[in-house]
Amino acid sequence: MTGFAATPTVPAPVISVVLPVRNGGSALPAALRSLLQQTFSDFEVLLLDDGSIDGSAERAAALGDQRIGIHVDGVARGLVARLNQGVAL
């Protein structure tokens, strides 16, 4: 016996929805609620904030759903860079 406990592994979701956003805070909660209300639930949302200054990430976090992964670095890199980031995650 080595003296450490095994960490249970969590299986990856079947689907990853990559959602770049830049200053989309006013429409973001409705878009995310629409995703979260789908009958298929084995998915994650990778919200990639592209330098928003309107509180987009905070609005997404306020929904409190563990399927939403929020990635913020404070830099506006552009849509293509954020989509590539999402694929890399």
Backbone hydrogen bonds in HBPLUS format (Angstrom, degrees):
<---DONOR---> <-ACCEPTOR-->    atom                        ^
c    i                          cat <-CA-CA->   ^        H-A-AA   ^      H-
h    n   atom  resd res      DA  || num        DHA   H-A  angle D-A-AA Bond
n    s   type  num  typ     dist DA aas  dist angle  dist       angle   num
A0015-ILE N   A0042-ASP O   3.38 MM  27  6.73 153.4  2.46 142.0 149.2     1
A0044-GLU N   A0015-ILE O   2.94 MM  29  6.47 145.2  2.07 151.0 162.1     2
A0017-VAL N   A0044-GLU O   2.82 MM  27  6.13 171.1  1.82 161.2 163.9     3
A0046-LEU N   A0017-VAL O   2.77 MM  29  5.97 165.1  1.79 155.9 161.1     4
A0019-LEU N   A0046-LEU O   2.93 MM  27  5.89 177.0  1.93 146.0 146.8     5
A0048-LEU N   A0019-LEU O   3.02 MM  29  6.03 158.8  2.07 126.2 132.7     6
A0021-VAL N   A0048-LEU O   3.00 MM  27  6.12 155.4  2.07 146.0 142.9     7
A0050-ASP N   A0021-VAL O   2.78 MM  29  5.86 166.6  1.80 163.2 162.7     8
A0027-ALA N   A0024-GLY O   3.07 MM   3  5.73 134.5  2.29 119.9 130.2     9
A0028-LEU N   A0024-GLY O   2.88 MM   4  5.73 139.3  2.04 154.9 165.4    10
A0031-ALA N   A0027-ALA O   3.15 MM   4  6.37 160.2  2.19 154.3 160.5    11
A0032-LEU N   A0028-LEU O   2.89 MM   4  6.07 166.3  1.91 164.8 167.8    12
A0033-ARG N   A0029-PRO O   2.88 MM   4  6.02 161.3  1.91 149.2 154.9    13
A0034-SER N   A0030-ALA O   3.00 MM   4  6.14 152.5  2.08 143.1 150.3    14
A0035-LEU N   A0031-ALA O   3.15 MM   4  6.49 154.9  2.21 144.4 150.5    15
A0036-LEU N   A0032-LEU O   2.86 MM   4  6.11 166.1  1.88 156.9 160.8    16
A0037-GLN N   A0033-ARG O   3.00 MM   4  6.05 131.7  2.24 143.1 153.7    17
A0038-GLN N   A0035-LEU O   3.23 MM   3  5.69 166.3  2.25 116.9 118.8    18
A0045-VAL N   A0067-ARG O   2.76 MM  22  6.00 167.1  1.78 155.1 156.2    19
A0069-GLY N   A0045-VAL O   2.76 MM  24  5.98 168.4  1.78 169.0 173.0    20
A0047-LEU N   A0069-GLY O   2.81 MM  22  5.93 148.5  1.91 158.2 168.6    21
A0071-HIS N   A0047-LEU O   2.84 MM  24  6.05 164.2  1.86 173.5 178.7    22
A0049-ASP N   A0071-HIS O   2.94 MM  22  6.08 152.7  2.01 158.8 167.8    23
A0059-ARG N   A0055-GLY O   2.97 MM   4  6.20 153.4  2.04 155.0 162.5    24
A0060-ALA N   A0056-SER O   3.02 MM   4  6.34 154.4  2.09 151.3 158.3    25
A0061-ALA N   A0057-ALA O   2.92 MM   4  6.15 160.3  1.96 149.6 155.2    26
A0062-ALA N   A0058-GLU O   2.97 MM   4  6.11 143.5  2.10 140.2 149.6    27
A0063-LEU N   A0060-ALA O   3.15 MM   3  5.63 154.8  2.21 109.8 117.1    28
A0064-GLY N   A0061-ALA O   2.96 MM   3  5.58 152.2  2.04 117.2 124.8    29
A0068-ILE N   A0065-ASP O   3.10 MM   3  5.84 169.1  2.11 122.3 125.7    30
A0082-ARG N   A0078-GLY O   3.07 MM   4  6.32 155.9  2.13 150.7 158.1    31
A0083-LEU N   A0079-LEU O   2.85 MM   4  6.13 157.6  1.90 157.3 163.8    32
A0084-ASN N   A0080-VAL O   2.95 MM   4  6.16 160.3  1.99 150.4 155.7    33
A0085-GLN N   A0081-ALA O   2.89 MM   4  6.11 149.2  1.98 141.0 150.2    34
A0086-GLY N   A0082-ARG O   2.90 MM   4  6.17 155.4  1.96 147.1 153.2    35
A0087-VAL N   A0083-LEU O   3.03 MM   4  6.35 154.6  2.10 148.9 155.0    36
A0088-ALA N   A0084-ASN O   3.01 MM   4  6.24 150.3  2.10 145.3 153.5    37
A0089-LEU N   A0085-GLN O   3.08 MM   4  6.39 131.1  2.33 143.2 156.1    38
A0089-LEU N   A0086-GLY O   3.22 MM   3  5.21 136.1  2.43  94.5 106.3    39
